[in-house]
Amino acid sequence: MNLLNTVSIIVCLAALFSYVNYRFIKLPHAIGLMALALGMSLGIDFFGRFELRLNGDILAFIRTIHFNQALMTWMLSFLLFAGALTVNLAELLEQKWLVGSLASIGVLVSTGIIGFSSRFLFGLLGVKIPVIAGLLFGALISPTDPVAVLGIARQAGMRKSLETTIAAESLLNDGVGVVVFLVMLGVAAGGHPSFADGSWLFLREVIGGLLLGIATGLLSYWMLKGIDEYQVEILITLALVMGTYAAAAALHASGPLAVVVAGLFIGNRGRSFAMSETTRKHIDDFWQLIDVLLNAILFLLIGLEMLVLDFQWKYLAAGLVAVPLVLAARFISVSLPLRLLRRQGSWQDKTSLILTWGGLRGGLAVAMALSIPRSNWRDAIVTITYVIVIFSILVQGLTLGRLVRSVPVSVPDAN
């Protein structure tokens, strides 16, 4: 099947499921799409037991979709830019120390807790993985997913300071998470990177991504400021995303981080000083449409991907055990920065609870898991990751708003 037909089928399914969800089910958009796709996957699997030829055709179609490539190469940059455009930089700077510590120290602490604990817990269920596989799993599941967080958390009705903290952390923490994941992946593949190698990789990816995002953001800002024609300005923002991501790949810098920085720059300074009211409206409408379309496709693919998993009951059991482990590691990793940066008070445990439950995992974790080379433990990691992502989106996503309303709290200033 060619690329056009594949994309056409996916977009048609996304539109159909979006209609059904909006018209009849009325769940939050991302959650409803994934729930419907999961339901369809379960139905296909059920009828596949009767050896229907249709089932084999559908499986062959889904296998032609390279989920990790589709997300990491084509979709992630647009989704991150659309999300970064809406983040208020002034509010982010008020929480800079908290967001920075959650996106760095928090990820490293969570990776260590999950990495060493998972090997022991999975072993009790007959799922044997080496230590490096546990750390690899910890690195891919510890960062909160910006797409899932931005798609769901905004509908939860939380206060602006807390929403900014969760959204900004999810946009920034992939820099640390991806670097740790790549180092662990190198070790798992038989390499032996030194501390210096890991440090250089971190600096190249993170610092390089920051500098690249600033440079391309400034260039685009200069271009936007010199004209007042919204069609051209929309095209400039589109070129900014694609060019920045391509340049990051060529320079071995963090593409996601570069796109986020560029998006923050354009969404704040560019919006205030380089765009007319008409341009702002059209750019907002354009990127909102891109965000809705790609989110629909992403959560549909997450639901369909279940059909091609190597399902085993012990992997499912390990995934269910991993859910509370990941939540506990998240709670510890957010509590430590809060205790370091704030005075102890009754608000602290409430904030930690909401930050823990609002730390959603999504397609980014699945994409990283699928990028792991074939081994005797890869399928276990992929299935366990998938179970956590489903729980995160369906259970945490559906109950986050209720939790926020029952535990009202805002994040105090860190200055």
Secondary structure in CASP SS format (residue, H / E / C, confidence):
PFRMAT SS
TARGET T0000
AUTHOR 0000-0000-0000
METHOD secondary structure of the structure
MODEL  1
M C 1.00
N C 1.00
L H 1.00
L H 1.00
N H 1.00
T H 1.00
V H 1.00
S H 1.00
I H 1.00
I H 1.00
V H 1.00
C H 1.00
L H 1.00
A H 1.00
A H 1.00
L H 1.00
F H 1.00
S H 1.00
Y H 1.00
V H 1.00
N H 1.00
Y H 1.00
R H 1.00
F H 1.00
I H 1.00
K C 1.00
L C 1.00
P C 1.00
H H 1.00
A H 1.00
I H 1.00
G H 1.00
L H 1.00
M H 1.00
A H 1.00
L H 1.00
A H 1.00
L H 1.00
G H 1.00
M H 1.00
S H 1.00
L H 1.00
G H 1.00
I H 1.00
D H 1.00
F H 1.00
F H 1.00
G H 1.00
R C 1.00
F C 1.00
E C 1.00
L C 1.00
R H 1.00
L H 1.00
N H 1.00
G H 1.00
D H 1.00
I H 1.00
L H 1.00
A H 1.00
F H 1.00
I H 1.00
R H 1.00
T C 1.00
I C 1.00
H C 1.00
F H 1.00
N H 1.00
Q H 1.00
A H 1.00
L H 1.00
M H 1.00
T H 1.00
W H 1.00
M H 1.00
L H 1.00
S H 1.00
F H 1.00
L H 1.00
L H 1.00
F H 1.00
A H 1.00
G H 1.00
A H 1.00
L C 1.00
T C 1.00
V C 1.00
N C 1.00
L H 1.00
A H 1.00
E H 1.00
L H 1.00
L H 1.00
E H 1.00
Q C 1.00
K H 1.00
W H 1.00
L H 1.00
V H 1.00
G H 1.00
S H 1.00
L H 1.00
A H 1.00
S H 1.00
I H 1.00
G H 1.00
V H 1.00
L H 1.00
V H 1.00
S H 1.00
T H 1.00
G H 1.00
I H 1.00
I H 1.00
G H 1.00
F H 1.00
S H 1.00
S H 1.00
R H 1.00
F H 1.00
L H 1.00
F H 1.00
G H 1.00
L H 1.00
L C 1.00
G C 1.00
V C 1.00
K C 1.00
I C 1.00
P C 1.00
V H 1.00
I H 1.00
A H 1.00
G H 1.00
L H 1.00
L H 1.00
F H 1.00
G H 1.00
A H 1.00
L H 1.00
I H 1.00
S C 1.00
P C 1.00
T C 1.00
D C 1.00
P H 1.00
V H 1.00
A H 1.00
V H 1.00
L H 1.00
G H 1.00
I H 1.00
A H 1.00
R H 1.00
Q H 1.00
A H 1.00
G C 1.00
M C 1.00
R C 1.00
K H 1.00
S H 1.00
L H 1.00
E H 1.00
T H 1.00
T H 1.00
I H 1.00
A H 1.00
A H 1.00
E H 1.00
S H 1.00
L H 1.00
L H 1.00
N C 1.00
D H 1.00
G H 1.00
V H 1.00
G H 1.00
V H 1.00
V H 1.00
V H 1.00
F H 1.00
L H 1.00
V H 1.00
M H 1.00
L H 1.00
G H 1.00
V H 1.00
A H 1.00
A C 1.00
G C 1.00
G C 1.00
H C 1.00
P C 1.00
S C 1.00
F H 1.00
A H 1.00
D H 1.00
G H 1.00
S H 1.00
W H 1.00
L H 1.00
F H 1.00
L H 1.00
R H 1.00
E H 1.00
V H 1.00
I H 1.00
G H 1.00
G H 1.00
L H 1.00
L H 1.00
L H 1.00
G H 1.00
I H 1.00
A H 1.00
T H 1.00
G H 1.00
L H 1.00
L H 1.00
S H 1.00
Y H 1.00
W H 1.00
M H 1.00
L H 1.00
K H 1.00
G C 1.00
I C 1.00
D C 1.00
E C 1.00
Y H 1.00
Q H 1.00
V H 1.00
E H 1.00
I H 1.00
L H 1.00
I H 1.00
T H 1.00
L H 1.00
A H 1.00
L H 1.00
V H 1.00
M H 1.00
G H 1.00
T H 1.00
Y H 1.00
A H 1.00
A H 1.00
A H 1.00
A H 1.00
A H 1.00
L H 1.00
H C 1.00
A C 1.00
S C 1.00
G H 1.00
P H 1.00
L H 1.00
A H 1.00
V H 1.00
V H 1.00
V H 1.00
A H 1.00
G H 1.00
L H 1.00
F H 1.00
I H 1.00
G H 1.00
N H 1.00
R H 1.00
G H 1.00
R H 1.00
S H 1.00
F H 1.00
A C 1.00
M C 1.00
S C 1.00
E H 1.00
T H 1.00
T H 1.00
R H 1.00
K H 1.00
H H 1.00
I H 1.00
D H 1.00
D H 1.00
F H 1.00
W H 1.00
Q H 1.00
L H 1.00
I H 1.00
D H 1.00
V H 1.00
L H 1.00
L H 1.00
N H 1.00
A H 1.00
I H 1.00
L H 1.00
F H 1.00
L H 1.00
L H 1.00
I H 1.00
G H 1.00
L H 1.00
E H 1.00
M H 1.00
L H 1.00
V H 1.00
L C 1.00
D C 1.00
F C 1.00
Q C 1.00
W H 1.00
K H 1.00
Y H 1.00
L H 1.00
A H 1.00
A H 1.00
G H 1.00
L H 1.00
V H 1.00
A H 1.00
V H 1.00
P H 1.00
L H 1.00
V H 1.00
L H 1.00
A H 1.00
A H 1.00
R H 1.00
F H 1.00
I H 1.00
S H 1.00
V H 1.00
S H 1.00
L H 1.00
P H 1.00
L H 1.00
R H 1.00
L H 1.00
L H 1.00
R C 1.00
R C 1.00
Q C 1.00
G C 1.00
S H 1.00
W H 1.00
Q H 1.00
D H 1.00
K H 1.00
T H 1.00
S H 1.00
L H 1.00
I H 1.00
L H 1.00
T H 1.00
W H 1.00
G C 1.00
G C 1.00
L C 1.00
R C 1.00
G C 1.00
G H 1.00
L H 1.00
A H 1.00
V H 1.00
A H 1.00
M H 1.00
A H 1.00
L H 1.00
S C 1.00
I C 1.00
P C 1.00
R C 1.00
S C 1.00
N C 1.00
W C 1.00
R H 1.00
D H 1.00
A H 1.00
I H 1.00
V H 1.00
T H 1.00
I H 1.00
T H 1.00
Y H 1.00
V H 1.00
I H 1.00
V H 1.00
I H 1.00
F H 1.00
S H 1.00
I H 1.00
L H 1.00
V H 1.00
Q H 1.00
G H 1.00
L H 1.00
T H 1.00
L H 1.00
G H 1.00
R H 1.00
L H 1.00
V H 1.00
R H 1.00
S H 1.00
V C 1.00
P C 1.00
V C 1.00
S C 1.00
V C 1.00
P C 1.00
D C 1.00
A C 1.00
N C 1.00
END
